[in-house]
């Protein structure tokens, strides 16, 4: 019986997350779109509680990032610079979705973090180096 309760709780949390995600936006706010992924985009895949890589690299400047959900959970992607300041917009994806954002990233080292509660603590972080 514990498994049924746990499964029901997980389903409820997933539905609540999707409803909350839908309430967060949708209009054309300059954010990303799954319709047009630039050929030179850095692709970051969100798997369940981890990114597909621990380290990424890109050419400094205007960096398009394609954030793709390959798991069963809602995820966010925030880019932090070396002074721990968020750079650009927050990308949000539900299962099966892709969002693209363009970030102004001078040469340096950046942290990629999913700030969905519990995800960063579980290790959903990576490093992005631009040169």
Beta strands, then each sheet from edge to edge (+ up, - down):
strand 1: 42-47
strand 2: 50-51
strand 3: 55-58
strand 4: 61-69
strand 5: 75-80
strand 6: 86-93
strand 7: 98-105
strand 8: 108-113
strand 9: 125-130
sheet 1: 2+ 1- 4- 7+
sheet 2: 3+ 9+ 8- 5+ 6-
end
